[in-house]
Amino acid sequence: MLSRTAENLFWMGRYMERADATARLIEMGYRMAMLPGSNEQEEWRSVAAASGSAPELAHPDTRNFSASAVVQRLLLDPDNASSIRSCLTSARANGRAIRTALTQDMWEALNDGWRSLGQMDADTALKNLPSLLEWTKNRTAAFRGASEISLMRNDGYYFLRMGGLIERADMTLRLLDVKYYVLLPETDVVGGGRDYHQWTSVLRATSALRAYHHVYKGDYTPWGIADFLILNTAFPRSVAYCYRSISRFLDDLAELYGEQGSPQAVASQMVDQLDRTGIEELFQHGLHEFVSQAITTTRRLSFEISKAYHF
């Protein structure tokens, strides 16, 4: 496969997953801001901080902070490469560049309604926010479904899936971090006085509420939720599941191309770390510290994949 084709598939997977993850992040902020007694401005500021793409909004000194500012930046802003509008536009551009590498179902999923956010302003988007976020999640789900049922399992599929999995692991880590580190005051004791609705909003944002209940029987604790979203190997949005899948795809590529490289080493090392780490150890050494390190590792893995496969 040409490195240019691999790059377009990899980033198409990343952009579609990022659009979905950003919609989920905004939805989490929207839910938490609606809770009685919540500090709406701080809830939205935490969303900006977790996104990693709006530092000017997340800064504590920012004045006149509002939900519309976050919606504009993370949903509509064409100058923000990580906004939902930009992600959908960039994914389509990547698909158009390699049109013959895509199936008809995938191309139709990329094209359907991609201009919908182009002429919308922040106030209109805020009034229709739940339906817009649901539309985004449906669009990205349609694309994933199309790729799963129509794309051959070859190197193109591996690069597409790895891009999406890297983005998914990154956003799961950021969602956990914003709940545990950004939203909570420093004086709050782990396990004491946790807001049930805020913690379950993290599960809702990752579509994990029913799966979590199946494993933990409704025992919504910080330890349980962190354990499920980081270490559970059966849930498809957990960090452990994403890294195991990435490692498997990298091994498939290594077998196909006849050589191992640094991406395989980075992914394998992270899988090993997750396998030998327990949730008690994560909290003992600091969940925020682990999440920050894991985000850095995920960023490094993306770089190593790009370098190894020349894009």
C-alpha positions as CSV (number, residue, x, y, z in Angstrom):
1,M,0.0,0.0,0.0
2,L,1.2,3.5,-0.8
3,S,2.1,5.5,2.4
4,R,-0.2,8.3,1.2
5,T,-3.1,5.9,1.1
6,A,-2.2,4.6,4.6
7,E,-2.0,8.1,5.9
8,N,-5.4,9.1,4.5
9,L,-7.0,6.0,6.0
10,F,-5.3,6.4,9.3
11,W,-6.4,10.1,9.7
12,M,-9.8,9.4,8.3
13,G,-10.3,6.9,11.2
14,R,-8.9,9.5,13.6
15,Y,-11.1,12.4,12.4
16,M,-14.3,10.3,12.5
17,E,-13.6,9.0,15.9
18,R,-12.6,12.5,17.1
19,A,-15.9,13.9,15.9
20,D,-17.8,11.2,17.8
21,A,-15.6,11.7,20.9
22,T,-16.0,15.5,20.9
23,A,-19.8,15.1,20.6
24,R,-19.7,12.8,23.6
25,L,-17.5,15.3,25.6
26,I,-19.9,18.2,24.8
27,E,-22.9,16.0,25.8
28,M,-21.2,15.2,29.1
29,G,-20.7,18.9,29.8
30,Y,-24.3,19.6,28.8
31,R,-25.6,17.0,31.2
32,M,-23.5,18.1,34.1
33,A,-24.3,21.8,33.5
34,M,-28.1,20.9,33.8
35,L,-27.7,19.3,37.2
36,P,-29.1,21.2,40.2
37,G,-26.5,23.1,42.1
38,S,-23.8,22.7,39.4
39,N,-21.5,25.5,38.5
40,E,-22.4,25.8,34.8
41,Q,-19.4,28.0,33.8
42,E,-16.9,25.6,35.4
43,E,-18.6,22.5,33.9
44,W,-18.2,24.0,30.4
45,R,-14.6,25.2,31.2
46,S,-13.8,21.6,32.1
47,V,-15.1,20.4,28.8
48,A,-12.8,22.9,27.0
49,A,-9.9,21.7,29.1
50,A,-10.6,18.0,28.4
51,S,-10.8,18.6,24.7
52,G,-7.2,19.8,24.6
53,S,-8.1,22.0,21.7
54,A,-9.4,25.1,23.4
55,P,-6.8,26.2,25.9
56,E,-7.8,29.8,25.6
57,L,-11.3,28.9,26.9
58,A,-10.1,26.6,29.6
59,H,-7.8,29.1,31.3
60,P,-9.1,30.1,34.8
61,D,-8.7,33.8,33.9
62,T,-11.0,33.7,31.0
63,R,-13.9,36.0,31.5
64,N,-17.5,35.9,30.2
65,F,-17.2,32.2,29.8
66,S,-20.3,30.6,28.3
67,A,-21.7,27.5,26.8
68,S,-22.0,29.2,23.4
69,A,-18.3,29.8,23.4
70,V,-17.5,26.1,23.9
71,V,-20.1,25.1,21.3
72,Q,-18.7,27.5,18.8
73,R,-15.1,26.3,19.4
74,L,-15.7,22.6,19.7
75,L,-18.7,22.1,17.3
76,L,-18.6,24.8,14.6
77,D,-15.3,26.6,14.4
78,P,-13.7,25.9,11.0
79,D,-10.3,27.3,12.3
80,N,-10.2,24.6,15.1
81,A,-8.9,21.4,13.5
82,S,-10.5,19.4,16.2
83,S,-14.0,20.9,16.0
84,I,-16.8,18.5,14.9
85,R,-17.3,20.5,11.7
86,S,-13.6,20.4,10.9
87,C,-13.3,16.7,11.7
88,L,-16.1,15.8,9.4
89,T,-14.8,18.0,6.6
90,S,-11.2,16.6,7.0
91,A,-12.4,13.0,7.0
92,R,-14.3,13.6,3.8
93,A,-11.3,15.3,2.2
94,N,-9.1,12.3,3.2
95,G,-11.7,9.9,1.7
96,R,-12.0,11.9,-1.5
97,A,-8.2,11.7,-1.9
98,I,-8.3,7.9,-1.9
99,R,-11.8,7.4,-3.2
100,T,-10.9,4.0,-4.9
101,A,-9.8,2.6,-1.6
102,L,-13.2,3.1,0.0
103,T,-16.4,1.1,-0.5
104,Q,-19.5,2.8,-1.7
105,D,-21.1,2.4,1.7
106,M,-18.2,4.2,3.4
107,W,-18.2,7.0,0.8
108,E,-22.0,7.6,1.3
109,A,-21.6,7.7,5.1
110,L,-18.8,10.3,4.7
111,N,-20.9,12.4,2.4
112,D,-24.3,12.3,4.0
113,G,-25.1,15.7,5.5
114,W,-21.5,16.8,5.8
115,R,-22.4,20.4,5.1
116,S,-25.1,20.6,7.8
117,L,-22.9,22.5,10.2
118,G,-21.5,25.0,7.7
119,Q,-24.0,27.8,8.0
120,M,-25.0,27.4,11.7
121,D,-24.3,29.9,14.4
122,A,-23.5,29.1,18.0
123,D,-26.9,30.2,19.4
124,T,-28.8,28.1,17.0
125,A,-26.5,25.1,17.7
126,L,-27.0,25.6,21.4
127,K,-30.8,25.5,21.1
128,N,-30.6,22.3,19.1
129,L,-27.6,20.8,20.9
130,P,-28.9,17.4,21.9
131,S,-30.2,16.6,18.3
132,L,-26.9,17.9,16.7
133,L,-24.8,15.7,19.0
134,E,-27.0,12.7,18.3
135,W,-26.8,13.4,14.6
136,T,-22.9,13.5,14.9
137,K,-22.8,10.2,16.7
138,N,-25.2,8.6,14.2
139,R,-23.0,9.8,11.3
140,T,-19.8,8.4,12.8
141,A,-21.6,5.2,13.7
142,A,-22.8,4.8,10.1
143,F,-19.2,5.2,8.9
144,R,-17.9,2.6,11.3
145,G,-20.6,0.2,10.4
146,A,-20.0,0.7,6.7
147,S,-16.3,0.0,7.1
148,E,-17.0,-3.1,9.3
149,I,-19.4,-4.8,6.8
150,S,-17.8,-3.8,3.5
151,L,-14.0,-3.2,3.8
152,M,-11.6,-6.1,3.2
153,R,-9.4,-7.1,6.1
154,N,-6.1,-6.0,4.7
155,D,-3.6,-3.3,5.5
156,G,-6.0,-0.5,4.6
157,Y,-8.5,-1.8,7.2
158,Y,-5.7,-2.0,9.8
159,F,-4.6,1.6,9.3
160,L,-8.2,2.9,9.4
161,R,-9.0,1.0,12.6
162,M,-5.7,1.9,14.3
163,G,-6.5,5.6,13.7
164,G,-9.9,5.3,15.3
165,L,-8.6,3.3,18.3
166,I,-5.8,5.7,19.1
167,E,-8.4,8.6,19.1
168,R,-10.8,6.6,21.2
169,A,-8.2,5.7,23.8
170,D,-7.1,9.3,24.0
171,M,-10.6,10.6,24.6
172,T,-11.5,8.0,27.1
173,L,-8.5,9.1,29.1
174,R,-9.4,12.8,28.7
175,L,-13.0,12.1,29.9
176,L,-11.7,10.4,33.0
177,D,-9.2,13.1,33.7
178,V,-11.8,15.9,33.4
179,K,-14.0,14.2,36.0
180,Y,-11.3,13.2,38.4
181,Y,-8.9,16.1,38.2
182,V,-10.5,19.1,36.5
183,L,-14.0,19.1,38.0
184,L,-13.2,18.1,41.6
185,P,-11.8,20.5,44.2
186,E,-8.3,19.5,45.5
187,T,-9.6,19.1,49.0
188,D,-12.1,16.4,48.0
189,V,-11.2,13.0,49.3
190,V,-11.3,10.1,46.9
191,G,-14.4,8.1,47.6
192,G,-16.0,10.8,49.8
193,G,-18.8,13.0,48.7
194,R,-18.6,12.0,45.0
195,D,-21.4,13.2,42.8
196,Y,-23.3,10.2,41.5
197,H,-24.6,12.1,38.5
198,Q,-21.2,13.4,37.4
199,W,-19.6,10.0,37.6
200,T,-22.4,8.3,35.7
201,S,-22.2,11.1,33.1
202,V,-18.8,9.7,32.2
203,L,-20.3,6.3,31.6
204,R,-23.0,7.8,29.5
205,A,-20.5,9.7,27.4
206,T,-18.7,6.5,26.6
207,S,-21.9,4.5,26.1
208,A,-20.8,2.3,29.1
209,L,-23.7,2.7,31.5
210,R,-25.4,-0.7,30.8
211,A,-22.1,-2.6,30.3
212,Y,-20.8,-1.2,33.6
213,H,-24.0,-2.1,35.4
214,H,-23.6,-5.7,34.1
215,V,-20.2,-5.9,35.6
216,Y,-20.6,-3.9,38.8
217,K,-24.3,-4.3,39.5
218,G,-25.0,-0.6,40.0
219,D,-22.1,0.1,42.4
220,Y,-21.1,3.4,41.0
221,T,-17.7,4.3,42.6
222,P,-14.7,6.2,41.3
223,W,-12.6,3.0,41.6
224,G,-15.1,0.9,39.7
225,I,-15.6,3.4,36.9
226,A,-11.9,4.1,36.5
227,D,-11.2,0.3,36.5
228,F,-13.9,-0.3,33.9
229,L,-12.8,2.5,31.5
230,I,-9.1,1.8,31.9
231,L,-8.5,-1.9,32.6
232,N,-11.5,-3.8,31.4
233,T,-10.4,-5.8,28.4
234,A,-14.0,-6.7,27.2
235,F,-15.4,-3.1,26.8
236,P,-14.6,-1.6,23.4
237,R,-14.0,1.9,24.7
238,S,-11.7,1.0,27.5
239,V,-8.0,1.9,27.2
240,A,-6.9,-1.7,27.7
241,Y,-9.2,-2.9,24.9
242,C,-8.0,-0.1,22.5
243,Y,-4.4,-0.9,23.1
244,R,-4.8,-4.6,22.8
245,S,-6.6,-4.1,19.4
246,I,-3.9,-1.7,18.2
247,S,-1.2,-4.1,19.2
248,R,-3.0,-6.9,17.3
249,F,-3.3,-4.8,14.1
250,L,0.4,-3.7,14.4
251,D,1.3,-7.4,14.6
252,D,-0.8,-8.1,11.5
253,L,1.0,-5.3,9.7
254,A,4.4,-6.6,10.8
255,E,3.6,-10.1,9.5
256,L,2.3,-8.6,6.3
257,Y,5.4,-6.4,5.7
258,G,7.9,-8.8,7.3
259,E,9.3,-6.5,9.9
260,Q,8.7,-5.4,13.5
261,G,9.3,-1.7,14.5
262,S,9.0,0.9,17.3
263,P,5.2,1.1,17.1
264,Q,4.9,-2.6,18.0
265,A,7.2,-2.0,21.0
266,V,5.3,1.0,22.3
267,A,1.9,-0.7,22.0
268,S,3.2,-3.9,23.6
269,Q,4.8,-2.1,26.5
270,M,1.5,-0.3,27.2
271,V,-0.4,-3.5,27.0
272,D,2.0,-5.1,29.5
273,Q,1.7,-2.2,31.9
274,L,-2.1,-2.3,31.8
275,D,-2.1,-6.1,32.4
276,R,0.1,-5.9,35.5
277,T,-1.5,-2.8,37.0
278,G,-4.5,-2.9,39.4
279,I,-6.9,-0.1,40.0
280,E,-5.7,0.3,43.7
281,E,-2.2,0.9,42.4
282,L,-3.5,3.5,39.9
283,F,-5.2,5.5,42.6
284,Q,-2.3,5.0,45.1
285,H,0.2,6.5,42.6
286,G,-2.3,9.1,41.3
287,L,-4.9,8.6,38.6
288,H,-4.2,12.0,37.0
289,E,-0.5,11.1,36.8
290,F,-1.3,7.8,35.1
291,V,-3.8,9.4,32.7
292,S,-1.3,12.1,31.7
293,Q,1.4,9.5,31.1
294,A,-1.0,7.4,29.0
295,I,-2.1,10.4,26.9
296,T,1.6,11.1,26.2
297,T,2.2,7.4,25.3
298,T,-0.8,7.5,22.9
299,R,0.5,10.6,21.2
300,R,3.9,8.9,20.9
301,L,2.4,5.8,19.4
302,S,0.6,7.8,16.7
303,F,4.0,9.5,15.9
304,E,5.8,6.1,15.8
305,I,3.2,4.7,13.4
306,S,3.5,7.7,11.1
307,K,7.3,7.4,11.1
308,A,7.4,3.7,10.6
309,Y,5.1,3.7,7.7
310,H,6.4,6.9,6.1
311,F,3.5,9.4,6.5
